[in-house]
Amino acid sequence: MLNSQRSLSELPKMSAASQVERAVLEEEFNWLLREEVHAVLKQLQDVLKEASRRFSIPSPGLESQLKQENFILGSSSMDQVKGVLTLQGEALTQADINLKVAKSSQTMHFQFREDKQWKLQQIQDARNHVNQALQLLSSHDESYHFKTGTEVNKLMDAVMLQLTRARNRLTTPASLTLPELATSGLMKMFSPPMPGDVMVNFYINLSKLCLMVYQLHVLPPNTTKNFKHAGMLLHFTCGLNNNRFEVSHVHKVECVVPWLNDTLVFLTISLQLCQQLKDKISVFSSFWSYRPF
């Protein structure tokens, strides 16, 4: 009986201690919503503005014109493909390519026509996603008062979605099938015109600008080949006469674009900042049973 009375007498003290703890936690959480969230949002904006600038580096003294950069393509296939690519923001403004034909010592030379340039959709999409993330962040300026952790998490999730999409566009090569390449505008970019047994594709892979060159030959009408190699279709039907082509050689050459590497680093840092803020919010979530979180 005495023990029961003692337990009952201790209950008010425990309740008071719990109330003090709850008040301290609520004060800390309010400070997080009021101060630290905005500090992180400012840091995110600064990092992403640097990322956005990498997509549009101006020429020295010409603020309205994007800087043109020349990149020499490096090859791992016996130097059968050599070239220089000129990149201006998201556009390939010039491609100068030398291709050594496999069956002979002849070297073919192609370059973009003067009136043509090729937009790299991957860069354009990545830039747009970064800018959408910046718009989300700027819609909550320092005067905005976050009321719940859920509200902060929703904002971080929306920003992280845009940043993940931006990163994925740069880390996942743009895939065009061989029939799509054969009918794409890219085949009409060159002077002299590219022969029907050669196709090319440009794409971004991480911090590299890549060129794929496919050498083809026409299969006889009665050919029954139907095989794949390394996941790539090595033959396809195309053209007005429904000719069947087989890929005889594939060459890949690439060059490193330093500002693409910078952009990927900024995206990684930003995603980490978002996740760290979400983790801080989640620390408090277990304490709130009486308050919407």
Backbone torsions as a table, in degrees:
resi	resn	phi	psi	omega
1	MET	NA	-41.2	179.0
2	LEU	-62.5	-41.6	178.6
3	ASN	-61.9	-40.7	179.3
4	SER	-62.8	-42.1	179.1
5	GLN	-64.4	-38.5	-179.1
6	ARG	-66.4	-40.8	179.6
7	SER	-63.0	-42.3	179.2
8	LEU	-64.5	-35.4	-178.5
9	SER	-71.7	-22.8	-179.1
10	GLU	-83.7	-19.0	-175.3
11	LEU	-58.6	-44.9	179.0
12	PRO	-60.2	-37.8	179.5
13	LYS	-63.9	-43.4	179.2
14	MET	-64.2	-41.3	179.5
15	SER	-63.3	-41.1	178.5
16	ALA	-64.1	-42.9	178.8
17	ALA	-62.7	-40.3	179.1
18	SER	-64.1	-38.0	178.9
19	GLN	-67.0	-38.3	177.6
20	VAL	-64.7	-45.3	179.8
21	GLU	-61.0	-42.4	-179.9
22	ARG	-63.9	-39.2	179.6
23	ALA	-65.6	-40.6	178.7
24	VAL	-64.3	-44.5	-179.9
25	LEU	-63.4	-39.8	179.7
26	GLU	-66.6	-37.6	177.5
27	GLU	-63.8	-43.1	178.8
28	GLU	-63.8	-41.4	-178.9
29	PHE	-66.8	-40.5	176.8
30	ASN	-62.2	-38.7	177.2
31	TRP	-63.9	-40.1	178.0
32	LEU	-60.5	-47.2	-179.6
33	LEU	-65.9	-37.5	-173.8
34	ARG	-81.3	-39.7	-171.2
35	GLU	-110.3	-57.9	-169.4
36	GLU	-69.9	-37.0	178.6
37	VAL	-57.8	-45.9	-179.7
38	HIS	-67.9	-32.4	176.6
39	ALA	-64.5	-40.9	178.2
40	VAL	-68.2	-41.1	178.7
41	LEU	-60.7	-40.0	177.8
42	LYS	-64.6	-42.4	178.8
43	GLN	-63.2	-41.9	178.3
44	LEU	-61.7	-43.6	179.4
45	GLN	-61.7	-42.2	179.7
46	ASP	-61.6	-44.0	-179.0
47	VAL	-66.5	-44.7	-176.5
48	LEU	-72.1	-27.8	173.9
49	LYS	-65.1	-37.5	175.4
50	GLU	-64.9	-40.5	177.7
51	ALA	-63.5	-43.4	-179.1
52	SER	-63.1	-38.0	179.9
53	ARG	-64.1	-29.7	-178.9
54	ARG	-63.8	-25.7	179.7
55	PHE	-78.8	-14.4	-173.6
56	SER	-142.2	59.7	179.2
57	ILE	-75.6	119.7	-177.7
58	PRO	-76.9	155.5	173.8
59	SER	-69.5	144.3	178.4
60	PRO	-58.3	125.2	178.5
61	GLY	81.0	-7.2	179.5
62	LEU	-127.0	79.0	-172.9
63	GLU	-63.0	-24.9	-177.4
64	SER	-88.0	-6.6	-176.3
65	GLN	-117.3	133.7	179.6
66	LEU	-72.8	147.6	179.6
67	LYS	-68.6	134.4	173.1
68	GLN	-92.6	133.5	-178.9
69	GLU	-125.4	134.2	178.0
70	ASN	-101.9	135.1	-179.4
71	PHE	-128.8	130.3	177.5
72	ILE	-88.4	127.1	-178.5
73	LEU	-77.3	132.4	176.9
74	GLY	-102.7	142.1	-174.0
75	SER	-122.2	148.2	173.8
76	SER	-115.7	16.0	-176.4
77	SER	-122.9	58.9	172.7
78	MET	60.4	30.0	176.7
79	ASP	55.7	32.6	178.8
80	GLN	-78.1	-18.7	174.8
81	VAL	-127.0	126.1	174.7
82	LYS	-131.2	156.9	178.9
83	GLY	177.7	171.1	175.8
84	VAL	-130.7	129.1	178.3
85	LEU	-111.1	139.5	177.4
86	THR	-110.9	118.1	-176.5
87	LEU	-111.5	132.4	177.1
88	GLN	-132.0	95.7	-174.7
89	GLY	66.9	-120.5	-179.2
90	GLU	-93.8	0.7	-173.4
91	ALA	-110.3	135.2	166.5
92	LEU	-84.8	109.2	-176.6
93	THR	-90.7	-18.0	177.3
94	GLN	-155.5	141.4	173.2
95	ALA	-135.9	120.5	-179.8
96	ASP	-115.2	108.8	-169.0
97	ILE	-123.5	133.4	170.9
98	ASN	-113.8	126.0	-178.3
99	LEU	-122.2	122.5	176.2
100	LYS	-88.8	118.6	-177.1
101	VAL	-68.5	135.9	-171.9
102	ALA	-63.6	-40.0	-173.5
103	LYS	-84.8	-5.5	-179.9
104	SER	-145.9	176.2	178.7
105	SER	-91.6	7.0	-178.4
106	GLN	-68.9	139.9	175.9
107	THR	-114.1	125.2	177.3
108	MET	-97.7	143.7	-178.6
109	HIS	-122.4	129.0	178.4
110	PHE	-132.3	149.8	171.7
111	GLN	-150.3	159.4	178.9
112	PHE	-62.2	143.5	170.0
113	ARG	-63.1	151.5	-175.7
114	GLU	-63.7	-26.0	-177.1
115	ASP	-93.9	9.5	-175.2
116	LYS	-121.7	148.5	167.3
117	GLN	-149.0	155.0	-172.5
118	TRP	-115.4	119.5	179.4
119	LYS	-77.8	130.4	175.3
120	LEU	-91.5	101.6	-173.9
121	GLN	-60.4	-31.8	-179.5
122	GLN	-60.9	-44.1	-180.0
123	ILE	-67.3	-43.1	-179.9
124	GLN	-60.8	-44.1	-179.7
125	ASP	-66.2	-43.5	-179.5
126	ALA	-60.9	-43.4	178.0
127	ARG	-60.8	-43.4	-179.5
128	ASN	-62.8	-40.0	179.4
129	HIS	-66.2	-39.6	177.1
130	VAL	-62.3	-43.9	-179.8
131	ASN	-66.4	-33.4	176.3
132	GLN	-67.8	-36.6	175.6
133	ALA	-63.4	-40.7	178.3
134	LEU	-64.1	-38.4	178.4
135	GLN	-64.5	-40.5	177.2
136	LEU	-60.3	-43.1	-178.0
137	LEU	-69.0	-40.0	-176.8
138	SER	-72.3	-14.9	179.0
139	SER	-77.2	-5.0	177.1
140	HIS	-125.5	80.8	-177.5
141	ASP	-77.0	-177.4	-173.2
142	GLU	-63.7	-21.4	-179.7
143	SER	-82.5	-10.4	-178.5
144	TYR	-75.6	136.8	-178.8
145	HIS	-109.0	111.1	174.5
146	PHE	-74.4	132.2	-175.4
147	LYS	-99.2	-29.2	-177.1
148	THR	-138.3	160.9	175.2
149	GLY	-67.2	-32.8	178.7
150	THR	-59.2	-38.9	-180.0
151	GLU	-63.8	-42.4	178.3
152	VAL	-65.2	-44.8	-179.0
153	ASN	-61.7	-39.0	178.9
154	LYS	-63.2	-40.2	178.3
155	LEU	-65.4	-45.3	179.8
156	MET	-63.0	-39.2	178.6
157	ASP	-63.1	-41.2	-179.7
158	ALA	-66.2	-41.8	178.6
159	VAL	-66.6	-44.1	-179.3
160	MET	-63.9	-33.2	177.7
161	LEU	-62.2	-45.1	179.3
162	GLN	-66.0	-40.6	-179.1
163	LEU	-68.4	-38.1	177.8
164	THR	-65.9	-40.6	177.3
165	ARG	-64.2	-40.1	177.8
166	ALA	-61.8	-46.4	-179.4
167	ARG	-64.5	-41.9	-179.3
168	ASN	-63.7	-33.7	179.1
169	ARG	-65.6	-30.3	-180.0
170	LEU	-88.2	-25.8	-175.8
171	THR	-95.6	-13.4	179.7
172	THR	-110.8	110.6	-177.9
173	PRO	-57.4	141.6	178.1
174	ALA	-68.6	122.3	-174.9
175	SER	-102.4	116.1	171.4
176	LEU	-114.2	135.2	175.9
177	THR	-71.4	162.6	-179.9
178	LEU	-61.8	-42.0	174.8
179	PRO	-61.1	-36.7	177.8
180	GLU	-65.7	-40.8	177.1
181	LEU	-61.7	-42.2	-176.2
182	ALA	-60.9	-30.3	-177.0
183	THR	-105.8	3.6	-177.9
184	SER	-78.2	160.5	178.3
185	GLY	-65.2	-17.2	-178.9
186	LEU	-60.3	-33.4	-178.4
187	MET	-71.5	-11.7	-178.8
188	LYS	-104.2	11.3	-174.2
189	MET	-86.0	-16.3	-162.6
190	PHE	-103.1	153.4	173.0
191	SER	-133.7	122.5	-4.1
192	PRO	-65.1	164.3	179.7
193	PRO	-56.9	142.4	179.6
194	MET	-71.7	134.6	-179.9
195	PRO	-65.4	161.1	-175.4
196	GLY	-67.5	-14.6	-179.0
197	ASP	-100.3	16.7	177.0
198	VAL	-134.2	133.4	174.6
199	MET	-134.0	150.1	179.6
200	VAL	-131.9	157.7	174.2
201	ASN	-144.9	136.6	175.3
202	PHE	-109.2	139.9	177.3
203	TYR	-159.6	166.8	177.7
204	ILE	-103.0	136.7	173.4
205	ASN	-136.1	103.9	-174.6
206	LEU	60.7	-119.2	-178.6
207	SER	-100.0	17.2	-175.8
208	LYS	-114.3	140.5	170.4
209	LEU	-97.3	120.6	-170.2
210	CYS	-115.8	149.1	173.2
211	LEU	-125.2	125.9	173.4
212	MET	-108.6	130.4	177.9
213	VAL	-118.3	125.7	178.4
214	TYR	-111.3	125.1	172.0
215	GLN	-101.3	131.6	-171.4
216	LEU	-120.6	164.2	163.1
217	HIS	-143.8	152.6	-176.3
218	VAL	-77.4	133.3	176.1
219	LEU	-87.2	141.5	174.6
220	PRO	-58.2	151.4	-176.1
221	PRO	-58.2	-29.5	-175.7
222	ASN	-91.4	9.3	-178.6
223	THR	-69.4	136.5	-178.5
224	THR	-112.1	13.3	179.9
225	LYS	-59.2	140.8	175.4
226	ASN	-156.9	81.9	-175.2
227	PHE	-138.3	161.4	177.5
228	LYS	-123.2	156.8	176.4
229	HIS	-137.8	124.4	178.2
230	ALA	53.6	35.3	176.2
231	GLY	80.0	1.4	-177.1
232	MET	-108.7	132.7	176.6
233	LEU	-68.1	122.6	-175.5
234	LEU	-97.1	-1.2	174.4
235	HIS	-146.2	153.4	-177.2
236	PHE	-160.3	163.7	179.1
237	THR	-106.4	135.9	-175.9
238	CYS	-160.5	159.9	172.1
239	GLY	94.8	168.7	-177.5
240	LEU	-62.3	-33.2	-177.7
241	ASN	-93.9	9.4	-178.0
242	ASN	53.3	41.6	176.5
243	ASN	-65.5	145.3	175.2
244	ARG	-101.5	129.7	-178.8
245	PHE	-112.7	149.3	172.8
246	GLU	-121.7	137.8	177.6
247	VAL	-79.2	119.1	-179.7
248	SER	-93.7	-34.3	179.6
249	HIS	-145.5	144.8	175.4
250	VAL	-126.8	128.1	178.5
251	HIS	-122.2	134.2	176.7
252	LYS	-121.6	126.3	174.7
253	VAL	-128.6	153.6	-173.4
254	GLU	-153.6	165.8	175.9
255	CYS	-145.3	149.6	179.6
256	VAL	-85.9	131.5	175.6
257	VAL	-107.5	102.6	-172.0
258	PRO	-55.2	-38.5	-176.7
259	TRP	-70.8	-22.6	172.9
260	LEU	-68.5	-38.2	175.9
261	ASN	-63.3	-42.9	176.7
262	ASP	-57.9	-44.2	-178.4
263	THR	-60.8	-43.9	179.4
264	LEU	-63.5	-37.3	177.2
265	VAL	-64.1	-45.0	179.9
266	PHE	-63.1	-38.2	178.7
267	LEU	-65.5	-40.8	178.8
268	THR	-64.1	-44.8	178.8
269	ILE	-60.2	-43.1	-178.1
270	SER	-65.5	-42.4	177.9
271	LEU	-62.7	-38.0	178.0
272	GLN	-65.9	-40.6	178.4
273	LEU	-62.5	-42.2	178.1
274	CYS	-61.4	-45.9	-177.5
275	GLN	-66.9	-38.4	178.9
276	GLN	-62.9	-39.2	178.0
277	LEU	-66.9	-41.4	176.9
278	LYS	-61.4	-38.3	178.8
279	ASP	-65.1	-39.7	178.5
280	LYS	-65.0	-40.8	177.4
281	ILE	-61.4	-42.0	-175.2
282	SER	-67.6	-24.1	177.4
283	VAL	-58.8	-36.2	-176.7
284	PHE	-85.9	-17.1	-171.0
285	SER	-62.2	-31.6	-177.4
286	SER	-71.9	-14.0	-177.7
287	PHE	-91.9	-12.3	-173.5
288	TRP	-104.1	101.0	173.2
289	SER	-106.8	-11.4	-175.1
290	TYR	-112.1	-3.0	-174.7
291	ARG	-127.9	134.2	179.7
292	PRO	-60.8	130.7	-177.4
293	PHE	-123.9	NA	NA
